[in-house]
Amino acid sequence: MTPLTLTAGPKGGRRTAWVPTIVLVLGALYCLIPIAWVVVAATKDRSELFSTFTFAPGTGFFQNLSDLTAYRDGIFWRWMANSAFYAGLGALLSAAVSAAGGYALGRYVFRGREAIFKMILAGVLVPSIVLAVPQYLLLSKLGMADSYWSMLLPSILSPYGVYLVRIYAAASVPAELMEAARMDGASEWRIFSRIAVPMMMPGLITVFLFQFVGIWNNFLLPFVMLADDEKFPITLGLYTLLAQGASQPALYTLVITGCLLAILPLIGLFLVIQRFWSLDLMSGSVKA
């Protein structure tokens, strides 16, 4: 007996091939339409914004930008600088800690390694929103609340970053290469910094990007930690503008313009890092 096989005809195959494409197009529209509306709304002045709801560009973008810059002596750009500081330094430190922790868990065998790794996996499952209040209470006891440290310290350790680097290190750093380096007299630090880190670079860049975006978009942690608006990140700063817009509707145009400017660094960062992703993957394939 020969097994019964079902083959789809050419018309049926073409029909089913369109289904994933349609789903992806709908998903892209769902994500891009709000961004497109923000881009268009940022070009409208107050009368244009509240009178019509269309995707036709307005004429007030430069005036909105000027008003936003002039608001409270340019505090918006202070918020942007704070976000860049929190996200940039926090993501860099998180990538460094994830590199060391993930490499140790992925390439060394020691007692308690699996227990530590399971604890890290448990940390991945805990939402950061649950930790905001306990972190505030702890840092408040240490006298670090309402400081730059209160934003940086909770961002340094990323359980997901350590998990990702551990998986990447186990797959991309050959044990034979490490043994050859030890036989040549290389120290463990030299093996890590000169051999392992370059080979793990695509994974570390991914951790950096995830942490940067997460810290940049974080709202609850600064809302709990910070009281001085001079230290606010852009998310909390725009929230205060939006709250004041209930009594001053003119601020709504500033909020929308600020939202547009706030997403531009993320878009630029992704485009730049995407270039490094492709370069690292190509160099890895050449070395292999």
Contacts in CASP RR format, 6 or more apart in sequence:
PFRMAT RR
TARGET T0000
AUTHOR 0000-0000-0000
METHOD contacts of the structure
MODEL  1
MTPLTLTAGPKGGRRTAWVPTIVLVLGALYCLIPIAWVVVAATKDRSELF
STFTFAPGTGFFQNLSDLTAYRDGIFWRWMANSAFYAGLGALLSAAVSAA
GGYALGRYVFRGREAIFKMILAGVLVPSIVLAVPQYLLLSKLGMADSYWS
MLLPSILSPYGVYLVRIYAAASVPAELMEAARMDGASEWRIFSRIAVPMM
MPGLITVFLFQFVGIWNNFLLPFVMLADDEKFPITLGLYTLLAQGASQPA
LYTLVITGCLLAILPLIGLFLVIQRFWSLDLMSGSVKA
8 16 0 8 1.000
35 263 0 8 1.000
36 55 0 8 1.000
37 55 0 8 1.000
38 256 0 8 1.000
38 259 0 8 1.000
38 260 0 8 1.000
38 263 0 8 1.000
39 260 0 8 1.000
40 54 0 8 1.000
40 55 0 8 1.000
40 56 0 8 1.000
40 57 0 8 1.000
40 58 0 8 1.000
41 49 0 8 1.000
41 256 0 8 1.000
42 61 0 8 1.000
42 64 0 8 1.000
42 253 0 8 1.000
42 256 0 8 1.000
42 257 0 8 1.000
42 258 0 8 1.000
42 259 0 8 1.000
42 260 0 8 1.000
43 57 0 8 1.000
43 58 0 8 1.000
43 59 0 8 1.000
43 60 0 8 1.000
43 61 0 8 1.000
43 64 0 8 1.000
44 57 0 8 1.000
44 58 0 8 1.000
44 59 0 8 1.000
44 60 0 8 1.000
44 253 0 8 1.000
45 58 0 8 1.000
45 59 0 8 1.000
45 60 0 8 1.000
45 63 0 8 1.000
45 64 0 8 1.000
45 253 0 8 1.000
46 249 0 8 1.000
46 250 0 8 1.000
46 252 0 8 1.000
46 253 0 8 1.000
48 58 0 8 1.000
48 59 0 8 1.000
48 60 0 8 1.000
49 252 0 8 1.000
49 253 0 8 1.000
49 256 0 8 1.000
50 249 0 8 1.000
61 257 0 8 1.000
64 253 0 8 1.000
64 254 0 8 1.000
64 256 0 8 1.000
64 257 0 8 1.000
65 257 0 8 1.000
67 253 0 8 1.000
67 254 0 8 1.000
68 74 0 8 1.000
68 76 0 8 1.000
68 254 0 8 1.000
68 257 0 8 1.000
68 258 0 8 1.000
68 261 0 8 1.000
69 76 0 8 1.000
69 77 0 8 1.000
71 241 0 8 1.000
71 254 0 8 1.000
75 229 0 8 1.000
75 230 0 8 1.000
76 234 0 8 1.000
76 237 0 8 1.000
76 254 0 8 1.000
76 258 0 8 1.000
76 261 0 8 1.000
78 230 0 8 1.000
79 232 0 8 1.000
79 233 0 8 1.000
79 234 0 8 1.000
79 236 0 8 1.000
79 237 0 8 1.000
79 238 0 8 1.000
80 234 0 8 1.000
80 261 0 8 1.000
80 262 0 8 1.000
80 265 0 8 1.000
82 231 0 8 1.000
82 232 0 8 1.000
82 233 0 8 1.000
82 234 0 8 1.000
83 215 0 8 1.000
83 216 0 8 1.000
83 233 0 8 1.000
83 234 0 8 1.000
83 235 0 8 1.000
83 262 0 8 1.000
84 265 0 8 1.000
85 148 0 8 1.000
86 148 0 8 1.000
86 151 0 8 1.000
86 152 0 8 1.000
86 155 0 8 1.000
86 215 0 8 1.000
86 216 0 8 1.000
86 233 0 8 1.000
87 211 0 8 1.000
87 212 0 8 1.000
87 213 0 8 1.000
87 214 0 8 1.000
87 215 0 8 1.000
87 216 0 8 1.000
88 212 0 8 1.000
88 215 0 8 1.000
89 152 0 8 1.000
90 152 0 8 1.000
90 155 0 8 1.000
90 156 0 8 1.000
90 211 0 8 1.000
90 215 0 8 1.000
91 155 0 8 1.000
91 207 0 8 1.000
91 208 0 8 1.000
91 209 0 8 1.000
91 211 0 8 1.000
91 212 0 8 1.000
91 215 0 8 1.000
92 208 0 8 1.000
93 152 0 8 1.000
93 155 0 8 1.000
93 156 0 8 1.000
94 155 0 8 1.000
94 156 0 8 1.000
94 157 0 8 1.000
94 158 0 8 1.000
94 161 0 8 1.000
94 207 0 8 1.000
94 208 0 8 1.000
94 211 0 8 1.000
95 204 0 8 1.000
95 205 0 8 1.000
95 207 0 8 1.000
95 208 0 8 1.000
95 211 0 8 1.000
97 156 0 8 1.000
97 157 0 8 1.000
97 158 0 8 1.000
97 162 0 8 1.000
98 158 0 8 1.000
98 161 0 8 1.000
98 162 0 8 1.000
98 164 0 8 1.000
98 165 0 8 1.000
98 204 0 8 1.000
98 207 0 8 1.000
99 165 0 8 1.000
99 197 0 8 1.000
99 200 0 8 1.000
99 204 0 8 1.000
99 207 0 8 1.000
100 192 0 8 1.000
101 162 0 8 1.000
101 165 0 8 1.000
101 166 0 8 1.000
102 161 0 8 1.000
102 162 0 8 1.000
102 163 0 8 1.000
102 165 0 8 1.000
102 166 0 8 1.000
102 169 0 8 1.000
103 165 0 8 1.000
103 166 0 8 1.000
103 169 0 8 1.000
103 173 0 8 1.000
103 192 0 8 1.000
103 196 0 8 1.000
103 200 0 8 1.000
105 113 0 8 1.000
105 116 0 8 1.000
105 117 0 8 1.000
105 120 0 8 1.000
105 162 0 8 1.000
105 166 0 8 1.000
105 169 0 8 1.000
106 166 0 8 1.000
106 169 0 8 1.000
106 170 0 8 1.000
107 169 0 8 1.000
107 170 0 8 1.000
107 173 0 8 1.000
107 175 0 8 1.000
107 178 0 8 1.000
107 196 0 8 1.000
117 163 0 8 1.000
117 166 0 8 1.000
120 159 0 8 1.000
120 162 0 8 1.000
120 163 0 8 1.000
120 166 0 8 1.000
121 159 0 8 1.000
121 163 0 8 1.000
123 159 0 8 1.000
124 159 0 8 1.000
124 160 0 8 1.000
124 163 0 8 1.000
126 159 0 8 1.000
128 218 0 8 1.000
128 220 0 8 1.000
128 221 0 8 1.000
129 220 0 8 1.000
131 154 0 8 1.000
132 220 0 8 1.000
132 221 0 8 1.000
132 224 0 8 1.000
133 224 0 8 1.000
135 154 0 8 1.000
135 221 0 8 1.000
135 224 0 8 1.000
135 225 0 8 1.000
136 145 0 8 1.000
136 150 0 8 1.000
136 224 0 8 1.000
136 225 0 8 1.000
139 145 0 8 1.000
139 149 0 8 1.000
139 150 0 8 1.000
139 153 0 8 1.000
139 154 0 8 1.000
139 225 0 8 1.000
144 150 0 8 1.000
144 153 0 8 1.000
145 225 0 8 1.000
146 225 0 8 1.000
146 226 0 8 1.000
146 227 0 8 1.000
146 228 0 8 1.000
146 231 0 8 1.000
147 231 0 8 1.000
148 231 0 8 1.000
150 225 0 8 1.000
150 226 0 8 1.000
151 221 0 8 1.000
151 222 0 8 1.000
151 225 0 8 1.000
151 226 0 8 1.000
151 231 0 8 1.000
151 233 0 8 1.000
154 221 0 8 1.000
155 211 0 8 1.000
155 215 0 8 1.000
158 207 0 8 1.000
158 210 0 8 1.000
158 211 0 8 1.000
160 210 0 8 1.000
161 207 0 8 1.000
161 210 0 8 1.000
161 211 0 8 1.000
164 203 0 8 1.000
164 206 0 8 1.000
164 207 0 8 1.000
165 200 0 8 1.000
165 203 0 8 1.000
165 204 0 8 1.000
165 207 0 8 1.000
168 200 0 8 1.000
168 202 0 8 1.000
168 203 0 8 1.000
169 196 0 8 1.000
169 200 0 8 1.000
172 199 0 8 1.000
172 200 0 8 1.000
173 195 0 8 1.000
173 196 0 8 1.000
173 199 0 8 1.000
173 200 0 8 1.000
177 195 0 8 1.000
178 191 0 8 1.000
178 195 0 8 1.000
178 196 0 8 1.000
181 190 0 8 1.000
181 191 0 8 1.000
181 195 0 8 1.000
182 191 0 8 1.000
186 194 0 8 1.000
186 195 0 8 1.000
197 204 0 8 1.000
199 284 0 8 1.000
201 276 0 8 1.000
201 280 0 8 1.000
202 277 0 8 1.000
202 280 0 8 1.000
202 281 0 8 1.000
205 273 0 8 1.000
205 276 0 8 1.000
205 277 0 8 1.000
205 280 0 8 1.000
206 277 0 8 1.000
208 273 0 8 1.000
209 269 0 8 1.000
209 270 0 8 1.000
209 273 0 8 1.000
212 266 0 8 1.000
212 269 0 8 1.000
213 266 0 8 1.000
216 233 0 8 1.000
216 234 0 8 1.000
216 235 0 8 1.000
216 265 0 8 1.000
216 266 0 8 1.000
217 235 0 8 1.000
218 233 0 8 1.000
218 235 0 8 1.000
219 235 0 8 1.000
219 236 0 8 1.000
219 239 0 8 1.000
222 232 0 8 1.000
222 233 0 8 1.000
222 235 0 8 1.000
222 236 0 8 1.000
223 236 0 8 1.000
223 239 0 8 1.000
226 232 0 8 1.000
226 236 0 8 1.000
229 237 0 8 1.000
229 240 0 8 1.000
232 240 0 8 1.000
234 258 0 8 1.000
234 262 0 8 1.000
235 262 0 8 1.000
238 255 0 8 1.000
238 258 0 8 1.000
238 259 0 8 1.000
238 262 0 8 1.000
241 251 0 8 1.000
241 254 0 8 1.000
241 255 0 8 1.000
242 251 0 8 1.000
242 252 0 8 1.000
242 255 0 8 1.000
244 251 0 8 1.000
245 251 0 8 1.000
245 252 0 8 1.000
245 255 0 8 1.000
END
